[in-house]
Amino acid sequence: MLLFRSEETVEKWCATNSTPVRPVINMDQLWHLAVQWYENRITEDSRRPAPDEMVEIFSAIGLDNPFWNPTANQWGSKN
């Protein structure tokens, strides 16, 4: 994970490093993602969210781009 000050900075970094721009997540979304993703990590029955749960978590914080679909292979596309 790389942290940048703005989407403009992301675009400049990607251009300099010949890397396609991927969907960007802001700090507020990142915080909510972490809270939801790790909410049960200190319990005995801790587990990673299932793909359908991942979609719900991502959608609840505004990450509904196909890039965030855990069952899709979006790495090769510009989504």
N, C-alpha and C positions, 0 to 999 in steps of 0.2 A: 504494500500500500504506500502510495506517495501522497503527501499533503501539499497543497498549493494554496496561494492566497486568493486566486480567482480563476474563472474558466479561461480567461485570456492567457493567464500564465500557463495553464494546462496546455492550451493550443500551441503556445510558443515552445514549450518543452517537447511536446510531441513532434512538432515540425523539426526542431533541432536534432532530435534523436530518431528520426524516421520511424516513428511509432504512430499508428492510427489513434485518433481520439476515441476513447471509450466513454460510456455514460458516466457522468460525474455525480457524486453523492456529497451533499453539504454536511456540515458538522452537526446540525440539528438532526438530520436524517440518520447520520452515523450513530449519534447518541441513542436515538430511539431503537435503531437496529440492534445495538449492543445490549440494551436493556431487555428487549424481547428475546433475542437469540440466546442470551445466557441466563435468563430468569430462573431456570431450574438446575443450574450447574452445580450447586452445592447440595443437592438432594441425592439420596442414595440411588434413585432410579433415573438419574440424569441421562439424557440422550440428545443426539442431534435432531433438529426438527426434520420431519419427513418432507419430501418435495411439495406436497400440497400445503403443508404448514408454512414452508418457506415462501410460497407464492402469497399466502395470506399476510405474512409478516412484511414482505416487500411491498405489497399493494397498500397496506395500511399506512405506510410512511411515504407513499408516492413514487415507489420504484416499480413502475408497471411496464417499462420498456422490455421488449423481448430479451434483451441482454440479461435480465434478472430472472428469467425462467430457468429453473435448475434442471429441467429435462431437455432443454434445447441446446444445440451447439452453435452459439453465436460468436465464437472467437474469430471465425474467418470472415464475418460480415461487418458492415459499418453501422449496425444498429446500436 
